[in-house]
């Protein structure tokens, strides 16, 4: 949609100012193509960061789940004690906050 707005603005400007319309369209084509190329390049560059974010986000939960299955006594203190539950909820909240920040960093807005 921004490309259509760019075309409309350039067509209105050409109508008022005048000039070579074919050259204007050529420059507009180059601009739009370079924008698509930039978007593809950005998606490629952030792919590794997105994957690392998923790994770093789920690794603590996977290790905690594995420890809970292998040795449930480790988690009795967290589940039976009220302070342990508070710490567990705090860790979960920080984990979700980390997911949010990683998502914000790996999904930049391009206009």
Phi and psi restraints in degrees (range 20) as a CNS / XPLOR table:
assign (resid 1 and name C) (resid 2 and name N)
       (resid 2 and name CA) (resid 2 and name C) 1.0 -62.8 20.0 2
assign (resid 2 and name N) (resid 2 and name CA)
       (resid 2 and name C) (resid 3 and name N) 1.0 -28.5 20.0 2
assign (resid 2 and name C) (resid 3 and name N)
       (resid 3 and name CA) (resid 3 and name C) 1.0 -68.0 20.0 2
assign (resid 3 and name N) (resid 3 and name CA)
       (resid 3 and name C) (resid 4 and name N) 1.0 -37.3 20.0 2
assign (resid 3 and name C) (resid 4 and name N)
       (resid 4 and name CA) (resid 4 and name C) 1.0 -66.8 20.0 2
assign (resid 4 and name N) (resid 4 and name CA)
       (resid 4 and name C) (resid 5 and name N) 1.0 -38.3 20.0 2
assign (resid 4 and name C) (resid 5 and name N)
       (resid 5 and name CA) (resid 5 and name C) 1.0 -65.5 20.0 2
assign (resid 5 and name N) (resid 5 and name CA)
       (resid 5 and name C) (resid 6 and name N) 1.0 -38.9 20.0 2
assign (resid 5 and name C) (resid 6 and name N)
       (resid 6 and name CA) (resid 6 and name C) 1.0 -63.8 20.0 2
assign (resid 6 and name N) (resid 6 and name CA)
       (resid 6 and name C) (resid 7 and name N) 1.0 -42.0 20.0 2
assign (resid 6 and name C) (resid 7 and name N)
       (resid 7 and name CA) (resid 7 and name C) 1.0 -64.3 20.0 2
assign (resid 7 and name N) (resid 7 and name CA)
       (resid 7 and name C) (resid 8 and name N) 1.0 -44.0 20.0 2
assign (resid 7 and name C) (resid 8 and name N)
       (resid 8 and name CA) (resid 8 and name C) 1.0 -63.8 20.0 2
assign (resid 8 and name N) (resid 8 and name CA)
       (resid 8 and name C) (resid 9 and name N) 1.0 -42.1 20.0 2
assign (resid 8 and name C) (resid 9 and name N)
       (resid 9 and name CA) (resid 9 and name C) 1.0 -65.2 20.0 2
assign (resid 9 and name N) (resid 9 and name CA)
       (resid 9 and name C) (resid 10 and name N) 1.0 -41.5 20.0 2
assign (resid 9 and name C) (resid 10 and name N)
       (resid 10 and name CA) (resid 10 and name C) 1.0 -69.8 20.0 2
assign (resid 10 and name N) (resid 10 and name CA)
       (resid 10 and name C) (resid 11 and name N) 1.0 -34.8 20.0 2
assign (resid 10 and name C) (resid 11 and name N)
       (resid 11 and name CA) (resid 11 and name C) 1.0 -67.2 20.0 2
assign (resid 11 and name N) (resid 11 and name CA)
       (resid 11 and name C) (resid 12 and name N) 1.0 -41.2 20.0 2
assign (resid 11 and name C) (resid 12 and name N)
       (resid 12 and name CA) (resid 12 and name C) 1.0 -65.3 20.0 2
assign (resid 12 and name N) (resid 12 and name CA)
       (resid 12 and name C) (resid 13 and name N) 1.0 -40.9 20.0 2
assign (resid 12 and name C) (resid 13 and name N)
       (resid 13 and name CA) (resid 13 and name C) 1.0 -64.9 20.0 2
assign (resid 13 and name N) (resid 13 and name CA)
       (resid 13 and name C) (resid 14 and name N) 1.0 -39.7 20.0 2
assign (resid 13 and name C) (resid 14 and name N)
       (resid 14 and name CA) (resid 14 and name C) 1.0 -65.1 20.0 2
assign (resid 14 and name N) (resid 14 and name CA)
       (resid 14 and name C) (resid 15 and name N) 1.0 -38.2 20.0 2
assign (resid 14 and name C) (resid 15 and name N)
       (resid 15 and name CA) (resid 15 and name C) 1.0 -62.5 20.0 2
assign (resid 15 and name N) (resid 15 and name CA)
       (resid 15 and name C) (resid 16 and name N) 1.0 -38.5 20.0 2
assign (resid 15 and name C) (resid 16 and name N)
       (resid 16 and name CA) (resid 16 and name C) 1.0 -78.2 20.0 2
assign (resid 16 and name N) (resid 16 and name CA)
       (resid 16 and name C) (resid 17 and name N) 1.0 -40.0 20.0 2
assign (resid 16 and name C) (resid 17 and name N)
       (resid 17 and name CA) (resid 17 and name C) 1.0 -91.6 20.0 2
assign (resid 17 and name N) (resid 17 and name CA)
       (resid 17 and name C) (resid 18 and name N) 1.0 -40.6 20.0 2
assign (resid 17 and name C) (resid 18 and name N)
       (resid 18 and name CA) (resid 18 and name C) 1.0 93.5 20.0 2
assign (resid 18 and name N) (resid 18 and name CA)
       (resid 18 and name C) (resid 19 and name N) 1.0 -175.0 20.0 2
assign (resid 18 and name C) (resid 19 and name N)
       (resid 19 and name CA) (resid 19 and name C) 1.0 121.1 20.0 2
assign (resid 19 and name N) (resid 19 and name CA)
       (resid 19 and name C) (resid 20 and name N) 1.0 -167.4 20.0 2
assign (resid 19 and name C) (resid 20 and name N)
       (resid 20 and name CA) (resid 20 and name C) 1.0 -85.9 20.0 2
assign (resid 20 and name N) (resid 20 and name CA)
       (resid 20 and name C) (resid 21 and name N) 1.0 109.6 20.0 2
assign (resid 20 and name C) (resid 21 and name N)
       (resid 21 and name CA) (resid 21 and name C) 1.0 -69.9 20.0 2
assign (resid 21 and name N) (resid 21 and name CA)
       (resid 21 and name C) (resid 22 and name N) 1.0 -33.9 20.0 2
assign (resid 21 and name C) (resid 22 and name N)
       (resid 22 and name CA) (resid 22 and name C) 1.0 -64.9 20.0 2
assign (resid 22 and name N) (resid 22 and name CA)
       (resid 22 and name C) (resid 23 and name N) 1.0 -40.0 20.0 2
assign (resid 22 and name C) (resid 23 and name N)
       (resid 23 and name CA) (resid 23 and name C) 1.0 -66.7 20.0 2
assign (resid 23 and name N) (resid 23 and name CA)
       (resid 23 and name C) (resid 24 and name N) 1.0 -37.8 20.0 2
assign (resid 23 and name C) (resid 24 and name N)
       (resid 24 and name CA) (resid 24 and name C) 1.0 -61.2 20.0 2
assign (resid 24 and name N) (resid 24 and name CA)
       (resid 24 and name C) (resid 25 and name N) 1.0 -44.1 20.0 2
assign (resid 24 and name C) (resid 25 and name N)
       (resid 25 and name CA) (resid 25 and name C) 1.0 -66.3 20.0 2
assign (resid 25 and name N) (resid 25 and name CA)
       (resid 25 and name C) (resid 26 and name N) 1.0 -36.7 20.0 2
assign (resid 25 and name C) (resid 26 and name N)
       (resid 26 and name CA) (resid 26 and name C) 1.0 -62.8 20.0 2
assign (resid 26 and name N) (resid 26 and name CA)
       (resid 26 and name C) (resid 27 and name N) 1.0 -44.1 20.0 2
assign (resid 26 and name C) (resid 27 and name N)
       (resid 27 and name CA) (resid 27 and name C) 1.0 -66.8 20.0 2
assign (resid 27 and name N) (resid 27 and name CA)
       (resid 27 and name C) (resid 28 and name N) 1.0 -37.1 20.0 2
assign (resid 27 and name C) (resid 28 and name N)
       (resid 28 and name CA) (resid 28 and name C) 1.0 -65.5 20.0 2
assign (resid 28 and name N) (resid 28 and name CA)
       (resid 28 and name C) (resid 29 and name N) 1.0 -39.5 20.0 2
assign (resid 28 and name C) (resid 29 and name N)
       (resid 29 and name CA) (resid 29 and name C) 1.0 -62.4 20.0 2
assign (resid 29 and name N) (resid 29 and name CA)
       (resid 29 and name C) (resid 30 and name N) 1.0 -44.3 20.0 2
assign (resid 29 and name C) (resid 30 and name N)
       (resid 30 and name CA) (resid 30 and name C) 1.0 -62.1 20.0 2
assign (resid 30 and name N) (resid 30 and name CA)
       (resid 30 and name C) (resid 31 and name N) 1.0 -39.6 20.0 2
assign (resid 30 and name C) (resid 31 and name N)
       (resid 31 and name CA) (resid 31 and name C) 1.0 -65.0 20.0 2
assign (resid 31 and name N) (resid 31 and name CA)
       (resid 31 and name C) (resid 32 and name N) 1.0 -45.5 20.0 2
assign (resid 31 and name C) (resid 32 and name N)
       (resid 32 and name CA) (resid 32 and name C) 1.0 -66.4 20.0 2
assign (resid 32 and name N) (resid 32 and name CA)
       (resid 32 and name C) (resid 33 and name N) 1.0 -41.7 20.0 2
assign (resid 32 and name C) (resid 33 and name N)
       (resid 33 and name CA) (resid 33 and name C) 1.0 -63.8 20.0 2
assign (resid 33 and name N) (resid 33 and name CA)
       (resid 33 and name C) (resid 34 and name N) 1.0 -40.1 20.0 2
assign (resid 33 and name C) (resid 34 and name N)
       (resid 34 and name CA) (resid 34 and name C) 1.0 -68.3 20.0 2
assign (resid 34 and name N) (resid 34 and name CA)
       (resid 34 and name C) (resid 35 and name N) 1.0 -32.0 20.0 2
assign (resid 34 and name C) (resid 35 and name N)
       (resid 35 and name CA) (resid 35 and name C) 1.0 -65.5 20.0 2
assign (resid 35 and name N) (resid 35 and name CA)
       (resid 35 and name C) (resid 36 and name N) 1.0 -43.5 20.0 2
assign (resid 35 and name C) (resid 36 and name N)
       (resid 36 and name CA) (resid 36 and name C) 1.0 -64.0 20.0 2
assign (resid 36 and name N) (resid 36 and name CA)
       (resid 36 and name C) (resid 37 and name N) 1.0 -39.3 20.0 2
assign (resid 36 and name C) (resid 37 and name N)
       (resid 37 and name CA) (resid 37 and name C) 1.0 -64.1 20.0 2
assign (resid 37 and name N) (resid 37 and name CA)
       (resid 37 and name C) (resid 38 and name N) 1.0 -41.5 20.0 2
assign (resid 37 and name C) (resid 38 and name N)
       (resid 38 and name CA) (resid 38 and name C) 1.0 -62.8 20.0 2
assign (resid 38 and name N) (resid 38 and name CA)
       (resid 38 and name C) (resid 39 and name N) 1.0 -41.1 20.0 2
assign (resid 38 and name C) (resid 39 and name N)
       (resid 39 and name CA) (resid 39 and name C) 1.0 -63.8 20.0 2
assign (resid 39 and name N) (resid 39 and name CA)
       (resid 39 and name C) (resid 40 and name N) 1.0 -42.2 20.0 2
assign (resid 39 and name C) (resid 40 and name N)
       (resid 40 and name CA) (resid 40 and name C) 1.0 -64.6 20.0 2
assign (resid 40 and name N) (resid 40 and name CA)
       (resid 40 and name C) (resid 41 and name N) 1.0 -42.6 20.0 2
assign (resid 40 and name C) (resid 41 and name N)
       (resid 41 and name CA) (resid 41 and name C) 1.0 -64.6 20.0 2
assign (resid 41 and name N) (resid 41 and name CA)
       (resid 41 and name C) (resid 42 and name N) 1.0 -41.1 20.0 2
assign (resid 41 and name C) (resid 42 and name N)
       (resid 42 and name CA) (resid 42 and name C) 1.0 -65.1 20.0 2
assign (resid 42 and name N) (resid 42 and name CA)
       (resid 42 and name C) (resid 43 and name N) 1.0 -40.5 20.0 2
assign (resid 42 and name C) (resid 43 and name N)
       (resid 43 and name CA) (resid 43 and name C) 1.0 -63.0 20.0 2
assign (resid 43 and name N) (resid 43 and name CA)
       (resid 43 and name C) (resid 44 and name N) 1.0 -38.4 20.0 2
assign (resid 43 and name C) (resid 44 and name N)
       (resid 44 and name CA) (resid 44 and name C) 1.0 -67.9 20.0 2
assign (resid 44 and name N) (resid 44 and name CA)
       (resid 44 and name C) (resid 45 and name N) 1.0 -41.2 20.0 2
assign (resid 44 and name C) (resid 45 and name N)
       (resid 45 and name CA) (resid 45 and name C) 1.0 -69.5 20.0 2
assign (resid 45 and name N) (resid 45 and name CA)
       (resid 45 and name C) (resid 46 and name N) 1.0 -31.6 20.0 2
assign (resid 45 and name C) (resid 46 and name N)
       (resid 46 and name CA) (resid 46 and name C) 1.0 -89.1 20.0 2
assign (resid 46 and name N) (resid 46 and name CA)
       (resid 46 and name C) (resid 47 and name N) 1.0 -5.3 20.0 2
assign (resid 46 and name C) (resid 47 and name N)
       (resid 47 and name CA) (resid 47 and name C) 1.0 -62.5 20.0 2
assign (resid 47 and name N) (resid 47 and name CA)
       (resid 47 and name C) (resid 48 and name N) 1.0 -43.1 20.0 2
assign (resid 47 and name C) (resid 48 and name N)
       (resid 48 and name CA) (resid 48 and name C) 1.0 -65.7 20.0 2
assign (resid 48 and name N) (resid 48 and name CA)
       (resid 48 and name C) (resid 49 and name N) 1.0 -39.8 20.0 2
assign (resid 48 and name C) (resid 49 and name N)
       (resid 49 and name CA) (resid 49 and name C) 1.0 -65.9 20.0 2
assign (resid 49 and name N) (resid 49 and name CA)
       (resid 49 and name C) (resid 50 and name N) 1.0 -37.6 20.0 2
assign (resid 49 and name C) (resid 50 and name N)
       (resid 50 and name CA) (resid 50 and name C) 1.0 -64.0 20.0 2
assign (resid 50 and name N) (resid 50 and name CA)
       (resid 50 and name C) (resid 51 and name N) 1.0 -44.1 20.0 2
assign (resid 50 and name C) (resid 51 and name N)
       (resid 51 and name CA) (resid 51 and name C) 1.0 -64.2 20.0 2
assign (resid 51 and name N) (resid 51 and name CA)
       (resid 51 and name C) (resid 52 and name N) 1.0 -43.3 20.0 2
assign (resid 51 and name C) (resid 52 and name N)
       (resid 52 and name CA) (resid 52 and name C) 1.0 -62.5 20.0 2
assign (resid 52 and name N) (resid 52 and name CA)
       (resid 52 and name C) (resid 53 and name N) 1.0 -37.3 20.0 2
assign (resid 52 and name C) (resid 53 and name N)
       (resid 53 and name CA) (resid 53 and name C) 1.0 -63.6 20.0 2
assign (resid 53 and name N) (resid 53 and name CA)
       (resid 53 and name C) (resid 54 and name N) 1.0 -41.5 20.0 2
assign (resid 53 and name C) (resid 54 and name N)
       (resid 54 and name CA) (resid 54 and name C) 1.0 -64.0 20.0 2
assign (resid 54 and name N) (resid 54 and name CA)
       (resid 54 and name C) (resid 55 and name N) 1.0 -43.4 20.0 2
assign (resid 54 and name C) (resid 55 and name N)
       (resid 55 and name CA) (resid 55 and name C) 1.0 -63.3 20.0 2
assign (resid 55 and name N) (resid 55 and name CA)
       (resid 55 and name C) (resid 56 and name N) 1.0 -48.6 20.0 2
assign (resid 55 and name C) (resid 56 and name N)
       (resid 56 and name CA) (resid 56 and name C) 1.0 -66.3 20.0 2
assign (resid 56 and name N) (resid 56 and name CA)
       (resid 56 and name C) (resid 57 and name N) 1.0 -28.1 20.0 2
assign (resid 56 and name C) (resid 57 and name N)
       (resid 57 and name CA) (resid 57 and name C) 1.0 -75.6 20.0 2
assign (resid 57 and name N) (resid 57 and name CA)
       (resid 57 and name C) (resid 58 and name N) 1.0 -39.5 20.0 2
assign (resid 57 and name C) (resid 58 and name N)
       (resid 58 and name CA) (resid 58 and name C) 1.0 -94.6 20.0 2
assign (resid 58 and name N) (resid 58 and name CA)
       (resid 58 and name C) (resid 59 and name N) 1.0 -13.4 20.0 2
assign (resid 58 and name C) (resid 59 and name N)
       (resid 59 and name CA) (resid 59 and name C) 1.0 -62.0 20.0 2
assign (resid 59 and name N) (resid 59 and name CA)
       (resid 59 and name C) (resid 60 and name N) 1.0 -47.0 20.0 2
assign (resid 59 and name C) (resid 60 and name N)
       (resid 60 and name CA) (resid 60 and name C) 1.0 -61.6 20.0 2
assign (resid 60 and name N) (resid 60 and name CA)
       (resid 60 and name C) (resid 61 and name N) 1.0 -36.9 20.0 2
assign (resid 60 and name C) (resid 61 and name N)
       (resid 61 and name CA) (resid 61 and name C) 1.0 -69.1 20.0 2
assign (resid 61 and name N) (resid 61 and name CA)
       (resid 61 and name C) (resid 62 and name N) 1.0 -38.1 20.0 2
assign (resid 61 and name C) (resid 62 and name N)
       (resid 62 and name CA) (resid 62 and name C) 1.0 -67.2 20.0 2
assign (resid 62 and name N) (resid 62 and name CA)
       (resid 62 and name C) (resid 63 and name N) 1.0 -42.5 20.0 2
assign (resid 62 and name C) (resid 63 and name N)
       (resid 63 and name CA) (resid 63 and name C) 1.0 -65.5 20.0 2
assign (resid 63 and name N) (resid 63 and name CA)
       (resid 63 and name C) (resid 64 and name N) 1.0 -42.4 20.0 2
assign (resid 63 and name C) (resid 64 and name N)
       (resid 64 and name CA) (resid 64 and name C) 1.0 -62.6 20.0 2
assign (resid 64 and name N) (resid 64 and name CA)
       (resid 64 and name C) (resid 65 and name N) 1.0 -42.9 20.0 2
assign (resid 64 and name C) (resid 65 and name N)
       (resid 65 and name CA) (resid 65 and name C) 1.0 -64.6 20.0 2
assign (resid 65 and name N) (resid 65 and name CA)
       (resid 65 and name C) (resid 66 and name N) 1.0 -39.7 20.0 2
assign (resid 65 and name C) (resid 66 and name N)
       (resid 66 and name CA) (resid 66 and name C) 1.0 -65.2 20.0 2
assign (resid 66 and name N) (resid 66 and name CA)
       (resid 66 and name C) (resid 67 and name N) 1.0 -41.7 20.0 2
assign (resid 66 and name C) (resid 67 and name N)
       (resid 67 and name CA) (resid 67 and name C) 1.0 -65.6 20.0 2
assign (resid 67 and name N) (resid 67 and name CA)
       (resid 67 and name C) (resid 68 and name N) 1.0 -35.6 20.0 2
assign (resid 67 and name C) (resid 68 and name N)
       (resid 68 and name CA) (resid 68 and name C) 1.0 -66.7 20.0 2
assign (resid 68 and name N) (resid 68 and name CA)
       (resid 68 and name C) (resid 69 and name N) 1.0 -36.6 20.0 2
assign (resid 68 and name C) (resid 69 and name N)
       (resid 69 and name CA) (resid 69 and name C) 1.0 -73.9 20.0 2
assign (resid 69 and name N) (resid 69 and name CA)
       (resid 69 and name C) (resid 70 and name N) 1.0 -39.7 20.0 2
assign (resid 69 and name C) (resid 70 and name N)
       (resid 70 and name CA) (resid 70 and name C) 1.0 -76.0 20.0 2
assign (resid 70 and name N) (resid 70 and name CA)
       (resid 70 and name C) (resid 71 and name N) 1.0 -41.3 20.0 2
assign (resid 70 and name C) (resid 71 and name N)
       (resid 71 and name CA) (resid 71 and name C) 1.0 -142.2 20.0 2
assign (resid 71 and name N) (resid 71 and name CA)
       (resid 71 and name C) (resid 72 and name N) 1.0 87.4 20.0 2
assign (resid 71 and name C) (resid 72 and name N)
       (resid 72 and name CA) (resid 72 and name C) 1.0 -64.3 20.0 2
assign (resid 72 and name N) (resid 72 and name CA)
       (resid 72 and name C) (resid 73 and name N) 1.0 -17.9 20.0 2
assign (resid 72 and name C) (resid 73 and name N)
       (resid 73 and name CA) (resid 73 and name C) 1.0 -65.5 20.0 2
assign (resid 73 and name N) (resid 73 and name CA)
       (resid 73 and name C) (resid 74 and name N) 1.0 -25.8 20.0 2
assign (resid 73 and name C) (resid 74 and name N)
       (resid 74 and name CA) (resid 74 and name C) 1.0 -63.3 20.0 2
assign (resid 74 and name N) (resid 74 and name CA)
       (resid 74 and name C) (resid 75 and name N) 1.0 -31.9 20.0 2
assign (resid 74 and name C) (resid 75 and name N)
       (resid 75 and name CA) (resid 75 and name C) 1.0 -97.2 20.0 2
assign (resid 75 and name N) (resid 75 and name CA)
       (resid 75 and name C) (resid 76 and name N) 1.0 -5.2 20.0 2
assign (resid 75 and name C) (resid 76 and name N)
       (resid 76 and name CA) (resid 76 and name C) 1.0 -60.6 20.0 2
assign (resid 76 and name N) (resid 76 and name CA)
       (resid 76 and name C) (resid 77 and name N) 1.0 -38.9 20.0 2
assign (resid 76 and name C) (resid 77 and name N)
       (resid 77 and name CA) (resid 77 and name C) 1.0 -64.0 20.0 2
assign (resid 77 and name N) (resid 77 and name CA)
       (resid 77 and name C) (resid 78 and name N) 1.0 -37.3 20.0 2
assign (resid 77 and name C) (resid 78 and name N)
       (resid 78 and name CA) (resid 78 and name C) 1.0 -73.2 20.0 2
assign (resid 78 and name N) (resid 78 and name CA)
       (resid 78 and name C) (resid 79 and name N) 1.0 -35.1 20.0 2
assign (resid 78 and name C) (resid 79 and name N)
       (resid 79 and name CA) (resid 79 and name C) 1.0 -89.1 20.0 2
assign (resid 79 and name N) (resid 79 and name CA)
       (resid 79 and name C) (resid 80 and name N) 1.0 -30.6 20.0 2
assign (resid 79 and name C) (resid 80 and name N)
       (resid 80 and name CA) (resid 80 and name C) 1.0 -89.1 20.0 2
assign (resid 80 and name N) (resid 80 and name CA)
       (resid 80 and name C) (resid 81 and name N) 1.0 -30.8 20.0 2
assign (resid 80 and name C) (resid 81 and name N)
       (resid 81 and name CA) (resid 81 and name C) 1.0 -92.8 20.0 2
assign (resid 81 and name N) (resid 81 and name CA)
       (resid 81 and name C) (resid 82 and name N) 1.0 140.5 20.0 2
assign (resid 81 and name C) (resid 82 and name N)
       (resid 82 and name CA) (resid 82 and name C) 1.0 -67.3 20.0 2
assign (resid 82 and name N) (resid 82 and name CA)
       (resid 82 and name C) (resid 83 and name N) 1.0 -37.0 20.0 2
assign (resid 82 and name C) (resid 83 and name N)
       (resid 83 and name CA) (resid 83 and name C) 1.0 -66.4 20.0 2
assign (resid 83 and name N) (resid 83 and name CA)
       (resid 83 and name C) (resid 84 and name N) 1.0 -34.8 20.0 2
assign (resid 83 and name C) (resid 84 and name N)
       (resid 84 and name CA) (resid 84 and name C) 1.0 -66.2 20.0 2
assign (resid 84 and name N) (resid 84 and name CA)
       (resid 84 and name C) (resid 85 and name N) 1.0 -40.2 20.0 2
assign (resid 84 and name C) (resid 85 and name N)
       (resid 85 and name CA) (resid 85 and name C) 1.0 -65.1 20.0 2
assign (resid 85 and name N) (resid 85 and name CA)
       (resid 85 and name C) (resid 86 and name N) 1.0 -38.9 20.0 2
assign (resid 85 and name C) (resid 86 and name N)
       (resid 86 and name CA) (resid 86 and name C) 1.0 -61.9 20.0 2
assign (resid 86 and name N) (resid 86 and name CA)
       (resid 86 and name C) (resid 87 and name N) 1.0 -44.1 20.0 2
assign (resid 86 and name C) (resid 87 and name N)
       (resid 87 and name CA) (resid 87 and name C) 1.0 -64.9 20.0 2
assign (resid 87 and name N) (resid 87 and name CA)
       (resid 87 and name C) (resid 88 and name N) 1.0 -38.1 20.0 2
assign (resid 87 and name C) (resid 88 and name N)
       (resid 88 and name CA) (resid 88 and name C) 1.0 -65.1 20.0 2
assign (resid 88 and name N) (resid 88 and name CA)
       (resid 88 and name C) (resid 89 and name N) 1.0 -42.9 20.0 2
assign (resid 88 and name C) (resid 89 and name N)
       (resid 89 and name CA) (resid 89 and name C) 1.0 -66.8 20.0 2
assign (resid 89 and name N) (resid 89 and name CA)
       (resid 89 and name C) (resid 90 and name N) 1.0 -37.3 20.0 2
assign (resid 89 and name C) (resid 90 and name N)
       (resid 90 and name CA) (resid 90 and name C) 1.0 -64.7 20.0 2
assign (resid 90 and name N) (resid 90 and name CA)
       (resid 90 and name C) (resid 91 and name N) 1.0 -41.2 20.0 2
assign (resid 90 and name C) (resid 91 and name N)
       (resid 91 and name CA) (resid 91 and name C) 1.0 -64.8 20.0 2
assign (resid 91 and name N) (resid 91 and name CA)
       (resid 91 and name C) (resid 92 and name N) 1.0 -39.9 20.0 2
assign (resid 91 and name C) (resid 92 and name N)
       (resid 92 and name CA) (resid 92 and name C) 1.0 -64.4 20.0 2
assign (resid 92 and name N) (resid 92 and name CA)
       (resid 92 and name C) (resid 93 and name N) 1.0 -41.4 20.0 2
assign (resid 92 and name C) (resid 93 and name N)
       (resid 93 and name CA) (resid 93 and name C) 1.0 -63.5 20.0 2
assign (resid 93 and name N) (resid 93 and name CA)
       (resid 93 and name C) (resid 94 and name N) 1.0 -42.8 20.0 2
assign (resid 93 and name C) (resid 94 and name N)
       (resid 94 and name CA) (resid 94 and name C) 1.0 -66.4 20.0 2
assign (resid 94 and name N) (resid 94 and name CA)
       (resid 94 and name C) (resid 95 and name N) 1.0 -34.3 20.0 2
assign (resid 94 and name C) (resid 95 and name N)
       (resid 95 and name CA) (resid 95 and name C) 1.0 -64.1 20.0 2
assign (resid 95 and name N) (resid 95 and name CA)
       (resid 95 and name C) (resid 96 and name N) 1.0 -44.1 20.0 2
assign (resid 95 and name C) (resid 96 and name N)
       (resid 96 and name CA) (resid 96 and name C) 1.0 -65.4 20.0 2
assign (resid 96 and name N) (resid 96 and name CA)
       (resid 96 and name C) (resid 97 and name N) 1.0 -38.0 20.0 2
assign (resid 96 and name C) (resid 97 and name N)
       (resid 97 and name CA) (resid 97 and name C) 1.0 -63.6 20.0 2
assign (resid 97 and name N) (resid 97 and name CA)
       (resid 97 and name C) (resid 98 and name N) 1.0 -39.5 20.0 2
assign (resid 97 and name C) (resid 98 and name N)
       (resid 98 and name CA) (resid 98 and name C) 1.0 -63.9 20.0 2
assign (resid 98 and name N) (resid 98 and name CA)
       (resid 98 and name C) (resid 99 and name N) 1.0 -41.6 20.0 2
assign (resid 98 and name C) (resid 99 and name N)
       (resid 99 and name CA) (resid 99 and name C) 1.0 -58.4 20.0 2
assign (resid 99 and name N) (resid 99 and name CA)
       (resid 99 and name C) (resid 100 and name N) 1.0 -43.4 20.0 2
assign (resid 99 and name C) (resid 100 and name N)
       (resid 100 and name CA) (resid 100 and name C) 1.0 -62.3 20.0 2
assign (resid 100 and name N) (resid 100 and name CA)
       (resid 100 and name C) (resid 101 and name N) 1.0 -46.1 20.0 2
assign (resid 100 and name C) (resid 101 and name N)
       (resid 101 and name CA) (resid 101 and name C) 1.0 -66.8 20.0 2
assign (resid 101 and name N) (resid 101 and name CA)
       (resid 101 and name C) (resid 102 and name N) 1.0 -39.8 20.0 2
assign (resid 101 and name C) (resid 102 and name N)
       (resid 102 and name CA) (resid 102 and name C) 1.0 -64.8 20.0 2
assign (resid 102 and name N) (resid 102 and name CA)
       (resid 102 and name C) (resid 103 and name N) 1.0 -39.1 20.0 2
assign (resid 102 and name C) (resid 103 and name N)
       (resid 103 and name CA) (resid 103 and name C) 1.0 -63.5 20.0 2
assign (resid 103 and name N) (resid 103 and name CA)
       (resid 103 and name C) (resid 104 and name N) 1.0 -42.6 20.0 2
assign (resid 103 and name C) (resid 104 and name N)
       (resid 104 and name CA) (resid 104 and name C) 1.0 -64.3 20.0 2
assign (resid 104 and name N) (resid 104 and name CA)
       (resid 104 and name C) (resid 105 and name N) 1.0 -37.2 20.0 2
assign (resid 104 and name C) (resid 105 and name N)
       (resid 105 and name CA) (resid 105 and name C) 1.0 -75.0 20.0 2
assign (resid 105 and name N) (resid 105 and name CA)
       (resid 105 and name C) (resid 106 and name N) 1.0 -31.2 20.0 2
assign (resid 105 and name C) (resid 106 and name N)
       (resid 106 and name CA) (resid 106 and name C) 1.0 -97.3 20.0 2
assign (resid 106 and name N) (resid 106 and name CA)
       (resid 106 and name C) (resid 107 and name N) 1.0 -0.2 20.0 2
assign (resid 106 and name C) (resid 107 and name N)
       (resid 107 and name CA) (resid 107 and name C) 1.0 -126.3 20.0 2
assign (resid 107 and name N) (resid 107 and name CA)
       (resid 107 and name C) (resid 108 and name N) 1.0 70.4 20.0 2
assign (resid 107 and name C) (resid 108 and name N)
       (resid 108 and name CA) (resid 108 and name C) 1.0 -70.9 20.0 2
assign (resid 108 and name N) (resid 108 and name CA)
       (resid 108 and name C) (resid 109 and name N) 1.0 150.9 20.0 2
assign (resid 108 and name C) (resid 109 and name N)
       (resid 109 and name CA) (resid 109 and name C) 1.0 -91.6 20.0 2
assign (resid 109 and name N) (resid 109 and name CA)
       (resid 109 and name C) (resid 110 and name N) 1.0 127.0 20.0 2
assign (resid 109 and name C) (resid 110 and name N)
       (resid 110 and name CA) (resid 110 and name C) 1.0 -117.1 20.0 2
assign (resid 110 and name N) (resid 110 and name CA)
       (resid 110 and name C) (resid 111 and name N) 1.0 129.3 20.0 2
